[in-house]
């Protein structure tokens, strides 16, 4: 058995890898948001359109501005308190899950992660403020129910929402992630989280502070500025690329070969650095000094 250290090899996000060449099997936890991270749609928007309820975006914006609920938990609040949403029944949430559009090749994500693990184990879990009924219906046959942690309601015999049991939003995602981590006995630096918006900020900061790894799947400044990597695209497989580069040290050729072995082809792969710069109006330039002319 060869023993030795990979000294001086730096990952893309700047962390020094000092691992045995024949390292033991490691366990990683990959946690993901749902709406706009694994999907192309928003659960609340689909539900509102399906039931003919108008003004969903405006209601969410108003709730976010009021700071009344955790960011991401706006739909749960509306389902509990908004009169327009009292018609919602459990079967409606299931139907939303069946209608929502998933990112391309999402069904292939877990098999690709298993191949990318290179002998290590990568557990995949979904953490989202979307109702569990929506997520389970959308990911049926793709992600197991035990891997889905969404907002949970209690219902009466007719399927009407009675009460909120748990909402996985804002800091609630941190709490759920900690529980999963403890159950799987995964170390802090083996946690990976990916999300798309402000509701993911708490959990991303939590993961970063513990030397984990974070991926943003949108250019939203709230997450892109704090994530280790940002990956844009409509194909769910794209997030595997930074994992292979930064965590496992694969080069571009080996990554392309893995994708091709799964009958996938990386057609475009562009890396850019984005700077968000806001410049306000400049102060008036000082007037140039004038010479005093002596008077006769």
Phi, psi and omega in degrees: 000129180278129175242145180168174181241143171272089184266139175082001178274119182255136176284168183299331181266013168090009180265142183276126178266121176230082187235151175296143178299327176249066185288151178291164179299131181246154181246122178250148174245116176255112179252141185225145167291172182249289183300127178066002174253311174259351183237168175258356184236172175249131184302314182296321179294319179294317179298314181297318179295319182297324183262002178072029179266122183264162173081019182300311182300319180294321178296317180295317179299318180294319178294319179297320181291331182278345184058029182284329181231163175300141178301129185101340182266014184297318181297318179301318179296315181297319180296330181273326193237341184274127181302328182296336186258009178291344179280350185290132176239166183304320182293334176295319180296320177297318180295324176300316179300324179288334183269336187294141181272125179271157174296152185299143175061023178298328179298335182268357187296310183294319174299322179292321177298321179297319178290323181288337182300341174054043180098347177266166181254129178241110177272132183251127178226149179250125178242118186206150174281352177295149178302141182301326180299322178295310184295315182296319179293320181292323185256018179302127181083357181246312180232132181293151181301326181289348179262004184249127182230092183242191177288134186241127177248161166255148187233154173274183185296337179269001178090004178283147181288128179259314185204163176264126178267320182197140175235126181265075182222151178055232180293342176301330177293323178298314181299316180294317179301318180297322178295314179297317180301316180295320180295322182271350182057048179263136180287159185304319185281003177252017179260133179236135177227140176228139181202181189233348188207193188297333179291349180261358185298312182304311184289326178294316177297322178298313180293316179299317182298334181260017176068029173275204186222133184233144180231128172262138179247020173212167179269011177303126185300330183301328180248326184297329182282342181249349181281150176294321179219153173240128180236121181250142179153160181267001180257129184294339183289342185302328183290344179290331184301307180295330177297316180294320181290308191273325183265327184248357174071027180282148174266173186299320181297317180292323179296314179299321180296321178297313180299317181294328178292341177258017179064035175238148180228129176279105183277320179228136180212092182245133178250128178225155173253131183250128175247125175264115184234126176242124181238122179275173182300138181285152174291155179298133180295139179296144180292146179292140181297144178250145178283139175278133182259120180298142181257139179292000000 
